[in-house]
C-alpha cells in the first residue's frame, strides 16, 4: 500500500454552505442572523443576546455615539472614526437608535463614558460574530 505525499494529494475544494456575502450582511444587520441562517441556533441566540444587552446597557447609561471628524489631531480623528465604525457595526440597532432620536450630548461623566464603551463593544462583538459566520459559511470551521 503506497501513500501519496501530502504535496501531491489532490486538493478537494468544497463549496460554501451558504453565500458568504449574504451571511455577513445578515450577520451585520441583525446580530446572530448569520449563524441562524447556517443552522447554528444556539450560537445565534447567544450572539443576539450579547449584542442587544451591551447596546441596551450603553444606551441606558446615556453613552454618546461617536462621529467621524475632520478637525483635531490625528489621534483624535482616529479614535472618533474607529468609535463610529464600532457603533455602526451594531447593525440595525444603530439605525433604529439614531432613527428614534437617540443622540445624547457628550457629557464629562463616568456613566456616559462607560456607556459609549458599551455601545462600541456591542459593535465589536457583532464584528467578531460576522467573521465567525463567514468562516462557518466557507467551511473554514464548524
N, C-alpha and C positions, 0 to 999 in steps of 0.2 A: 504494500500500500504506500503510494507516494503522496506526500503532502505538498501542495503548492506553496511557494514562499508568499508571504503577505504582500509583497510588492507586485506580484503578477496575478494575484487573485482579482477576478472581475469585480468592479465596484457596482454595488446594487443601489440604484437610485430609487428611492421611494417617493411617491407623490405626497404632497402635503395632505393632511387630514381635511383641512378647510383652507380657504384663501387666507394667506397671512395678512393681506391688507384689510380685508373685511373684519378679521378677528381683531386686529389692532385698533381699527376705527371704532368698532363696537365697544372694545375694552376701554377706550378713551372716553367715549360719550357716556356710557353707563358702567360704573365700576363693577367688575365681575362678569359683565356680559360676554366678554371673550371666552372666559372659562366655561360659562354656562353653555355657549354655543358648541364648545368642544366636548361637552358631556361631563365636565368636572364640576358638578353641582356643589359639592362641599366647599371646594376652594372658592367658587364664585360667591357663595354666601359669606364666607369669612372676609374676602376682599371687599365685598359690598358693605358689610357692617363696619369694617375698619375705616374705610374712606368716609362713609357717612358720619360715623361718630367723631372722627378727627375734624371734619369740616364743621359739624354742628357745634362742637366744643369751641372751635376757633371763632365761629360766628357769635356764640353766646358770650364769649369773652370780649366781644366787640373789636376783634382784630381787624386792622385795616388791610385792604388789598394793596398789593404792590402795583405800581405803574412804571413802565419804562420811561426814562427821562433822557433828555439830551443835554441837560445842564449839570454842572458839578464836575468833580474829578472822576477819573476813570474807574476807581474802585466803587464809588457811589453808584455810577451808572451800571456797572456790572452787577452789583447787589440788587438794584432795583429791577433790572432786566431778568436776572435769574429768579427773583421772587415772583415776578409776573408770570414767567413760564411755569413755576411751581403752582401758582394759583390757577392758571389756565388748564393745567394738566388734570384738575379735578373734573373736567368734562362738563356735563350738563349742570352739575351743582354750581359751578362758577357762573354760567349763563343765567340760571334761574335766580341766583342770589343778586346778581347785578340787575337783572330784569325787574326784580321786585324792589329795587332801590336800595339794596344793601351797599353802602359805601361810607362807613363811619370815618370820622376825621382821625388823623394820626395823632393820638394824644400821648404825652410822655408819662405813661403809667405802666406798671409791670403787667397788669392784666391785658391791656391791648397789645403789648409787645409779645407776650406769650400767645395770645390769640392769633396774631399774624403768623407765628411759627406753626401753630396747629393747622392753619389754612394751607400753608405751603407743604406741611407734612402730608396732608391728605392727597395733594397732587403727586408728591414723590412716591407715596405708597402706590398710587394708581400707575405711575410710570413703571415701577417695578413689576406690577401685575401685567401691564401691557407687554413687557419684554418676556415674561414667563408665558403668557398666552401665545405669543408669536413663536417661541421655541417649541411649545407643545404642538402648535399647528404645523410646523415644518418638521416635526418628528425628531427634533434635536434632544428632547427629553420627554418623560412621561408626565 
